[in-house]
Amino acid sequence: MAENIAVEKDKSVLLLVDIQPDFMPGGALPTVQGGAIIEPVRDLMQSNYFRHFAATQDWHPRGHVSFASSHPGRTSFDTIELYGHEQTLWPDHCVQDTPGAELHPALPWRNIAVLIRKGIDEAIDSYSGFRNNWDGSGQRPPTGLAGYLRERNIESIFICGLARDVCVKWTAEDAIATGFRVWLLWDLTRPVDASTDAKVREDLQSRGIRIISSGQLVAA
């Protein structure tokens, strides 16, 4: 029987990563059955488990450096070197002020206290809610989310959203590296590439991130 996880309301946050139409089936960069998380995420947001909520939103300008269309002769899912690191080239997605970039309309976003928009610099990609990808100086600039949560005495982060193998993974890894306790709600995430699931799980657990199901949550 799976262990129950007690959520301390005053010290915990539910972090929703990039739950946007472009990452749903039919979107510009779909995850596998991404729409299946909407109803259970909505139920969790409306439950009595969490008092604090945060979210991230992919929010790219047109011509973003991560788009394959910005690199003549390249196609989606090619990789290039950018600032000394491997960069996947993506289909144009989550372009600012387009319907696919909006927060999914079926969720109660009124409960979100802080929203981190990422990928807004056309020259830098951004997967994690805590740090951008590498810039030209070799740094990964912070988004400010860690400071915001610390000032509210948050110690534990419960993560759901899209995509499991990219932005969710990077967000979880940066969260634990920053000193938070981290739980990833596996059933409330979906990947772009399901063949990566075993490797993603192994990588996360090796860093001390606990992978659980939303059904294990109970009120403290």
C-alpha atoms as one frame of an Amber mdcrd trajectory, in Angstrom:
protein
   0.000   0.000   0.000   1.364   3.441  -0.954   2.470   5.700   1.849   0.250
   8.686   2.650   1.912  12.092   2.354   0.728  14.723   4.820   0.588  18.225
   3.351   1.431  21.003   5.804  -0.683  23.831   4.417   1.328  26.695   5.821
   4.662  25.366   4.565   3.676  23.770   1.228   2.885  25.015  -2.274   1.276
  23.351  -5.258   3.314  24.402  -8.296   1.590  24.055 -11.678   4.044  23.941
 -14.570   3.024  25.168 -18.048  -0.540  23.855 -18.186  -1.289  25.510 -21.528
  -3.220  24.482 -24.664  -0.105  24.243 -26.837   1.050  21.307 -24.683  -2.281
  19.494 -25.074  -3.162  17.058 -27.886  -3.807  19.182 -30.966  -1.481  21.902
 -29.725   1.783  23.044 -31.255   3.933  20.862 -28.963   1.613  18.197 -27.537
   2.349  15.951 -24.601   1.061  12.380 -24.463  -2.556  12.596 -23.248  -1.836
  15.949 -21.644  -5.515  16.801 -21.417  -6.032  13.953 -18.972  -4.476  15.933
 -16.122  -6.905  18.844 -16.287  -9.780  17.437 -14.252  -7.654  15.924 -11.457
  -5.510  19.065 -11.230  -8.680  21.154 -10.943  -9.964  18.863  -8.199  -6.672
  19.158  -6.316  -6.702  22.946  -6.575 -10.202  22.986  -5.125  -9.429  20.497
  -2.350  -8.460  21.446   1.193  -4.891  20.163   0.888  -3.200  23.384  -0.259
  -3.362  27.021   0.768  -0.506  28.245  -1.453  -0.441  27.969  -5.249   2.130
  29.041  -7.839   2.382  28.528 -11.589   4.676  28.903 -14.565   3.735  29.880
 -18.104   5.809  29.402 -21.260   5.645  32.820 -22.941   7.873  33.131 -26.001
   8.258  36.098 -28.338   8.049  35.366 -32.033  11.396  34.287 -33.467  12.548
  32.753 -30.173  15.989  31.137 -30.290  14.537  27.748 -29.299  12.253  27.588
 -32.355  13.437  25.470 -35.278  11.923  28.120 -37.552  14.565  30.567 -36.275
  17.358  28.394 -37.681  17.285  27.995 -41.492  17.804  24.397 -42.571  16.873
  22.997 -39.171  13.733  21.052 -38.248  11.851  20.507 -34.991  13.651  18.303
 -32.446  17.065  18.875 -34.024  19.726  19.826 -31.508  22.306  22.603 -31.790
  24.920  24.051 -29.476  23.830  27.274 -27.819  26.128  29.104 -25.384  28.163
  25.919 -24.985  25.222  23.653 -24.162  22.921  21.378 -26.124  19.711  23.077
 -27.232  16.703  21.221 -28.601  14.895  23.085 -31.360  11.148  23.059 -30.866
   8.127  23.789 -33.032   6.909  27.354 -32.554   4.840  27.110 -29.366   3.409
  29.247 -26.573   3.929  32.410 -28.589   2.933  35.470 -26.585  -0.694  36.581
 -26.970  -1.766  33.478 -28.904  -4.501  31.091 -27.674  -2.035  28.219 -27.287
   0.033  30.223 -24.834  -2.831  31.055 -22.475  -3.224  29.272 -19.153  -5.687
  26.424 -19.660  -9.169  27.927 -19.205 -10.599  24.946 -17.310  -8.478  25.532
 -14.200  -9.262  27.960 -11.324  -6.316  30.302 -11.804  -7.821  32.787  -9.348
  -6.129  30.746  -6.618  -2.618  31.375  -7.985  -0.586  33.824  -5.889   2.447
  34.034  -8.189   2.889  33.363 -11.913   6.364  33.043 -13.421   6.463  33.665
 -17.178   9.471  32.042 -18.770  11.156  32.091 -22.146  10.366  35.773 -22.574
  13.928  36.658 -23.652  14.149  35.760 -27.340  17.836  34.801 -26.957  17.520
  32.452 -23.938  15.406  29.337 -23.491  13.802  28.622 -20.139  12.554  25.233
 -18.945  12.658  25.566 -15.167  10.419  27.700 -13.031  13.435  28.580 -10.872
  16.211  29.342 -13.349  16.447  30.187 -17.025  18.640  28.074 -19.268  22.218
  29.184 -19.859  22.809  32.663 -21.230  25.772  34.021 -23.147  27.777  34.528
 -19.960  27.438  30.866 -19.010  25.003  31.580 -16.188  21.475  30.361 -15.460
  19.749  33.470 -14.121  17.150  32.924 -11.358  13.505  33.753 -11.990  12.840
  34.954  -8.439  10.440  32.128  -7.593  12.693  30.668  -4.897  12.899  33.985
  -3.073   9.167  34.516  -3.300   8.457  31.110  -1.762  11.082  31.482   0.961
   9.649  34.818   2.069   6.364  32.996   2.613   8.054  30.286   4.661   7.417
  27.573   2.063   9.521  24.464   2.652   7.793  21.803   0.524   6.928  21.964
  -3.170   4.452  19.625  -4.845   4.794  19.755  -8.637   2.367  18.893 -11.425
   2.026  19.957 -15.066   3.717  19.689 -18.457   5.940  18.384 -19.819   7.228
  15.697 -17.470  10.444  15.116 -19.418  11.363  18.777 -19.895   9.981  21.684
 -17.872   8.567  19.628 -14.994  11.845  17.730 -14.652  14.033  20.843 -14.766
  11.759  22.646 -12.309  11.875  19.763  -9.828  15.651  19.448 -10.102  16.213
  23.162  -9.549  13.733  23.214  -6.661  15.583  20.548  -4.700  18.963  22.056
  -5.589  17.705  25.327  -4.113  16.950  23.635  -0.795  13.247  22.831  -0.912
  11.703  19.442  -0.231  10.176  18.269  -3.502   7.409  15.858  -4.410   6.491
  15.223  -8.039   2.870  14.169  -8.632   3.587  11.645 -11.392  -0.068  11.028
 -12.313  -0.570  14.770 -12.825   2.239  15.132 -15.370   2.616  13.939 -18.965
   5.695  13.710 -21.255   6.421  14.845 -24.777   8.270  11.549 -25.262   6.932
   8.658 -23.172  10.030   6.565 -23.916  11.927   8.814 -21.495   9.757   7.966
 -18.478  12.070   5.409 -16.875  15.106   7.674 -17.249  13.213  10.706 -15.947
  12.062   8.782 -12.885  15.575   7.495 -12.222  17.142  10.953 -12.605  14.646
  12.593 -10.277  14.875   9.968  -7.573  18.672  10.050  -7.688  18.491  13.712
  -6.660  16.196  13.038  -3.721  12.940  14.066  -5.383  10.048  11.926  -4.182
   7.741  10.635  -6.902   4.211  10.053  -5.682   0.599   9.930  -6.837  -1.913
  12.633  -5.995  -3.970   9.900  -4.329  -1.340   9.648  -1.581  -1.958  13.202
  -0.356  -3.687  13.752   2.945  -4.175  16.830   5.117  -1.668  17.188   7.939
